[in-house]
Amino acid sequence: MAALTAVLLGAGSRGRYIYGPYAEKYPHELNIIAVAEPDEGRRKLISRIHGIKPDYVYSSWEQAFERGKIADIMIISTLDRMHFVPAMKALELGYHVLLEKPMSPKLEECVQLVEAAQAHDRLLVVSHVLRYSLFWAGIKQHLDAGELGDIASIQLTENVGYAHMTHSYVRGNWRRAEETSPMILAKSCHDLDIISWLMGGECKSVSSFGSLFHFKKENAPAGSTDRCIEGCEVEKECPFSALKLYIQPPDHPWARYMTHDLSHEGIVKALKEGPFGRCVYRCDNDVVDHQVVNLEFDGGATAAFTMSGFTQGGGRRVQIMGTRGEILGDMDEGTYTLHRFATGEAVEVRCNIAGDGHGGGDERMVASFLKDVREYGRQPAGSRTSAAASLQSHLMAFGAEESRLNGGKSVSLADFKRASAAGIV
């Protein structure tokens, strides 16, 4: 079995720590032969690790298309607003595409991507990795087997964690909706996708509330400075101190996402000069730090989703309530319990969550995508997280943001989709 060849667009967190390592671990399955990355340090690192020829190392994604189709697949892990155009070009050239979520910050572009994949007869798979984790896949099997009867309601909570919140959504790349996506799309379309997948029906309407509650200038404590390292009088007692987050010897787990130089001097330099050293109350962020979403599905089933950046750690907790049973689960622990009403049984299931922060779903997603590519044309086309399958959760996210921005007013998703297609919203 020859390894599939890939072009990697974007060598940031996902490209560097998910797709790159998969190719290193399974070189007989995946060979990254080209990379496009504007950051010189990341670009050099990826090219060195994978032995990429100099002519196939690019500083922009546009350059990766100059030779036409040069590999079997394209992996697009650029920032949110740099998904649509390269994905469309890749499909037109005949690439099978693995695309980071969200597909696009614009609903009409999400629809166009689905249509393009169908028109060009190519796989377009969205990295909704939770569906591939043993935790969620195991729960889905119970639901499909009818062990809970009809699902009446789902409650899902996403604990973002204060460290992740401040790193990514206050100081970092996803802090401004106009530059990337709203929080509900950038972070939580995973969760809406899981709710949609578990429910197995069409979402009819959505309402949502949320705001930027805490990380804003008026909440800056007296004595604080623009940067944590500039003699801030309250730095030592501040839970969001950049010094506390990024200077954690010997491994500096968060610093690796802001600088290539993990020496003490290198980290201090980044805190003095880069965006991650800023006071969380004096950034230019505008995405929400907490949000709730209510969803109504066909048949009257409902779901409630809560996202919060004010938690100790990350993780997801779920409660699924059916007419014959209930499931309570903690993804962070990798355990869920199935309660059967008729017998009074309580069956606890423990899953192997090792591998990555998505319960092992990242590696299984890549493996599934590569398998689907190899079998394309010989097996029925499709994927667990195809763009077509992911479109509903994107629509739910867009509808939720529309509701939030309009005081929580309920949004009919059918009407919202029609209005979007007509350019009204």
N, C-alpha and C positions, 0 to 999 in steps of 0.2 A: 504494500500500500504506500504509494508516494505521498509525501507531505503536501498539503495544500499551501500555496504561496499567498502571502498577504501584504497589502500596503497598509501601514498604520498612520492614520492622520491624527496627530495629537499624542504626545508622550508625557502627559501630565499624570495625575494620580491613577486614573484607570488604565491608560496606555502603558505606563511604566510599571505599575504594581499588579495588574490583573492580566492583561493580554501578553505583555512581554514575558512574564514568568511562565505563563502557560506554554509558550513556544520553547522556552528553555527546558521545561520539565518534560515536554512531549515533542521533541524535534521531529519525530517520525510522523506527527500529525500536522504540525503547523510550522511554517518557515516564514518569518518576517523578512522580506527582501527589500523593502523600501520604507522610509519614514519621513514624515513632514511635521516639523515642530519648530516654532519660532524661537524658543529658548535654546541658546547654543549649548548650554551644559547638558540639558536633557537630550538634545539631538545627538551630541557626541556620545553620550552614555549608551543610548539605545543602539546606535550604529556600531559601537565597539562590541557590545554584548552579543549582537546578532550577526556580526561580520558583514554588515551591509556595505556594498560597494559605494565609493564616494559619489559616483554619478547618480545614485539612487537615494541620496540624503538631501532633503529639501528644507528650506527655511519657511516655506509657506505651502498651504495645501494646494493652491493653484498650480504650483510647479509639478505636483505629483500627477497631473493630468496631461502634461505636455507631450509625453510619449504615447498617449493612448492607453489601452489596457495592457498592463504589464504583469498582472498576477491573477490568481483565481478569485480572491475575495478582497474587499476593502473594509477595514475596521475604522469607524469614525468615532473618535473620542475627543473631539474638539469641544469648545464651549457651546452653550445652547444655541446661540444665534449664528453659529457656523456649522449647523447640521444640514439644513435644508438644501442649499446650493450644491455642496459636494456630494450629498446623497443622490440628488437628481442626476448629476453628471455621471456618477458611478453606475447608476442603473442604466442610463443611456448607453454607456460603453460596454455593458454586459457583465459587470461585476455582481456577484452576490454580496450583500451588504449587511454587516453587523453594526447597528447604530445605537449610540448611547441615548438614554432617555434624557429629556423628552425629545420626541421627534422634531418638534419645532415649537417656538413660543407663539405661533399663529395657527389657529385651527384650520384655516383654509390651506395652509402649507402641509399640515398633517394629512388632510384628505388627498391633496395632490400627490404626496409620497405613496400613499396606498394605491392610488390609481396608476402611478408610474410603475410600481413593482408588478402590477397585473399586466400593464401594457407591454412591458419589456420581458415578461416571463422570467423574473429573477426573484430570488429570496431577499426579503427585507425584514430583518429580525431586530426587534427592539430589546435592549438589555434590561427587561423586567426580570431581574435575576431571582427575585423571591419565589417565583413559581417553580424554580428548579431546586430549591432547598428541600431537604428531607422533611423539615418541619411542615412547611405549607403543602408540599406534595402529599404527605401522609394524611393531613387533615382533609385535603380534597378527595382522597380515596374513600374516606368514611362518608363524606357527603354524597359522592356519586353512587355509593352502595346503598344509600337511603337510610343509613343508621340513625340519622337525626330526624327522619321524616321530612316534612316541608320546613324550610328555613323561614322563620318569622322575622328574626332580627340578628344583626351582627354589630358588635361594638369593637372597635379597633383603636388602640392608642399607640402613637409613635412618640417615644421619648428620644428627642434629638440629642440631649445631653448638652450642658452648658459649654463644654470645651468645643464640641463640634459646631455648636451654634455660633460662638464668637469667632472661631477660626474661619468658617466657610461663609457665614451669612451676615456677619457684622463687619469683619475686617477683610474677608476674602473675596473670591471671584464671583460668588452668587449673592452679593450684598444688595445689588440694585436690579429691580425688575426690568427696567428698560435696557439694561446691558445683557441680561441673561433671561430669566423667567421669574414669574411670581413664585413665592415659596411653595405654594400648593402644587405647582407643576414641577419646579426644579427638584424639590426634596420628596414630596409626598405623592407624586403620581405612582410610585411603587405601591403605596398603600391603597389608593383608589383602584389600582389594577388588581390587587389581591382581593379586595372586596367584590369587585365585578366578577372575577374568576370564580370565587367561592359561591357567590349568589347564583351565577349561571343564567341570569335573565337580563332584560334590558332596563337600564336606569331611566326613569321617566322625569324626575324632577330633583332639584337640589337647592339647598339654602345654606348659607355660611356666614359666620361672624369671625372676626380676628383683627389684629392690629399690631403695629409696632408699639409695644407696651412699655418697654424699659430702656432699650439701648438707644437713647437719644439725648441731645445736649442738655435739656432741662433737668435731667436726672444725674448729671455729673456732680460728684461730691466736691465740697469745698477743699481746695488744696491740690486737686488733680491737675495734671498737665496734658498737653496734646499727645505726648508719648509717655509710656510707662517708665521709660528709662531716663527721663529728663528731670529727675529729682522730684517725682510725684510724692506728695506728703502722705498719701493714703495707699500707696502701692502695696505695702506689706499686708494690709488688711483687706484689700480688694480681691474678691473671688475671681475676677476676670483679668487679673494682671498678666500681661504678656510675658513677663519674666518667669512667673510661675508655670505658665503653659509651655513655653518653648525651651526653657533651660531646665531640663530634667536628665541629668547625667545618670548612667553613661550612654543610654540609647537615644535620648532626645526624640521620643516618638512623634511629636507634632512638628518639631523643627524641620524634619526632612521634607515637609510639604512647602516650606518657604525658602529654603536655601540648600545649595549643594554642599556647602562648607559647614560641616557639623562640629567643627572645632569651636571652643568657647568664643574665640575672637570672631569667627565667621557668623555665629548666631547673634552676637552683640552688634555686629555691623548691620545685619539684616534688621534688627530691632530699631536701630537708629535711622536707617535709610528707607526701609521697605514698608509696605502697607500693614504688615502684621504686628508692628510695634506700636500702633496707634492706640490711644485710649478708646475703649468700646463706646464711650459716650460722645466721642468727637470724630466719628467716622461719617462717611457720606451714604450710609446704608438706608434703605427704605423698605425692605421686605419685612413681613410680619415676623414676630417672634413667638406667636401662639395663634392657633386657629381651630375652629370646630366646624364640621361639615355634617349636614343631615341629608340623607339620600332616600328616595322612594323608588322601588322597583315594581315591575309588572306583577300583578297579583296582590299588591299591598304589602309586600315585605319591605322592611326598612333597615337602614344601617346608619350608624353614627361613628364619626371619625374625629379624633382629637390629636392635634400635633402641638407639642410644646418644647421650647428650647430651655425651659427652666426645670431641668431634671439632672440628677447626679450623673447618670450614664445614659448610653443609647439603648435601644431595644424596643421590641414591639410586644404588646399584650393583647390577646384577643378573647372574646366571648361570643360563641355562636349558639343561638337559641332556636331549637327546632321543636316540632310537634311531638317527637318521640325521644328526644334527648338533647344534651347540651355538651359543648366542648369548651373547656377553659385552657388557654395556652399561654406560655411565655417563651417567645422566640429566643430571647437572650439566654435562657436556661436550656433551650432545646427540648422542652417537655410540654406535653398537653395531656389532659385527662378527658376521656369520653365517659359521660354519665348516661346510662340507659334507664329511662323512666320505668319501663315495664318490669324490669328485674331488680332495679336498685343497684346494678353493677356500676363500679367506677374503675375504668381501665386506664392506667397510666402508660403513656408511650414516651420513651426517651429517644431522642434523635442524635445522631452524630453531627455536631455543629462545627466541627473543626474545618479549617481551610481558609476561611475569610470572614469578613464582617457581615456577610449575607447568609450565614448558616451553611456555607459550602456551595451556595447557589452559583457563584461566579464561575467556578471551574466546570460545573455540570452544564451551565448555559453554553459555554464555549464548545464543550465536547458535543453537545446536542446540535449546535449550529454547524459544526464541521461535518457531523454525520449527515445532516440534512442536505448539505451541499454535495457530498459524495453521492448521495442517493437520488439527487435531483434528476427527474426525468425517468427514473426507474421505479420510484415509489410515488404515491399521491403527494402532491406538493403541499407544503404547509409547515407550520412551526407552532410550538406552544406559545411563543410570544411574537408572532408575525405582526407586521404593522397593522394589518386588518384586525387582528385580535386585540391589539393595543389601542385602537382608535377610540373605543368607548370610554376607557379610563381617561384619556386625554380630554375628551369632550366633557366628562364629569369635572375635571380640574378647571377647565375654562369656564364652565357654568358656575362652579363654586366661587371663582374669583369675581365673576360678574355679579353674583349675589352679594359677596362681601363688600364690594365697592358701592353697592346700592342699598346699604342698610339691612342686609339679610333677606331681602325680598326673594321669594321662591322663584326659581327659574325653570321653565319647561325646557328640557334639553332638545326636544324636537323643534320647538319654536326657535330656540337659540341657534341651532344648527342651520335652520333655514335663513335666519337673519344674518348669520355670519356669511353664508354663501352669497347672499345678496349684497354684502358689504355694508349692512346697517349697523353691525356691532364690530 
